[in-house]
Amino acid sequence: MQQLWESVKLALSSIWANKLRSMLTLLGNIVAVSSIIAVVALIRGVNGAVSDAIVSDLGADSFTISRMGIVRNEDERDRQRNNPRITADEAGAIERFGTSIGAVMAQAQQNASVAYRAEELESIQIQGVTERYLEFSTFDAERGRMMSPIEVARSRPVALIGWQIADRLFGAEDPLDKMIKVAGVPFRVVGVSAKKGSFFGNSLDEFVVIPLGRYQKLFGSRQSLSLMVKPRDPSQVSMARDEARTALRVARHLGPGEEDNFGLVASDSIMEIFQQATAGIAVVLVGIVGLSLVVGGIVIMNIMLMVVSERTREIGLRKALGAKSRDIMSQVLTESVTLSITGGIIGVALGAAFAKGLAAVTPLPAAIETWSIVVGVLVTALVGLFFGWYPARRAAGLAPIEALRRE
């Protein structure tokens, strides 16, 4: 252990004595590890943000049926454009058919102006919902209350507003029971939704929820609806999807060989597509890291060969005094690994700083993963071990007399 510690101190003193040379030597490792830390932090942060947004919007066990589903290419887009509109009657058909379906909410949305007295906000998302919306976790009143099922069923002019709408329109004033105008039509505010935050810089709190019947009077009833479907129990999600799909196919008189003319989207399918996209980034990362590590390893090997050459007389003297070949080899390998790990530690610090800095000045979230730090440092240790092997063998193989004669 004492010999190991002495070898580490010798390597660190050599790095400190030759700062510029050491930094250039470690550049490959620094780039590789900082790439691992930064990219993994950003990918994990983005995946977490997307997952939270999807769960907040759809719910962990809910899924959505809409006119168009997930579009992967232009042919699918052209085909799905001919799909018929989703109607409120079809929502009822699905709920009646499915034994595992707990609730179906029909909703529609469109941007419009929202005003209170002289203050007016443009292009705010207006959502029309049916009375079953209370059974979904998408909405939650932080102040006041939710719209009651009777108010929604009877299309009363009431509204649940997003946290940021309340802040921008009312400031310190209490918004409850105040009258706002949605597309010029008055609505009474009954509640303010809990704050949801933002997603890639876009606020999730700028919306107004009103009864679907009142929404259709404002914007027309020919707009296609989307249906949020919730199973009776989270364990019945798969069965609920199958039943909802079957019910809608029956309602639309689709034959066994005909394709669905609607889209069914679940949170896990959205996440799967998104993760496939980020997997492409990971592949690029592997290429960058691999190239950087090879370059860094070759540079470390050359530096260690130079160090062995500089210490030839010292190695010869140690062997003449009784040092064994494995002792010489162990010392050189320890220095090589220490040098490589130092680059890894610097890379960890730079990668974490870059990811956090980018998250601070852009909407991209970042989450530093402990396993990526461990992997980064471990990989650099293996690089130092692999590329230090040849210089260590060469040092261990020096003959004492010839080494002492070397100038």
PyMOL commands that set and color helices and strands:
alter all, ss='L'
color gray80, all
select helices_A, chain A and resi 2-17+19-58+74-80+88-97+131-135+149-153+163-170+212-219+234-251+267-310+312-320+325-361+370-396+400-405
alter helices_A, ss='H'
color red, helices_A
select strands_A, chain A and resi 63-66+101-116+119-129+141-144+158-161+179-182+185-193+198-199+202-203+207-211+226-231+263-266
alter strands_A, ss='S'
color yellow, strands_A
deselect
rebuild
show_as cartoon
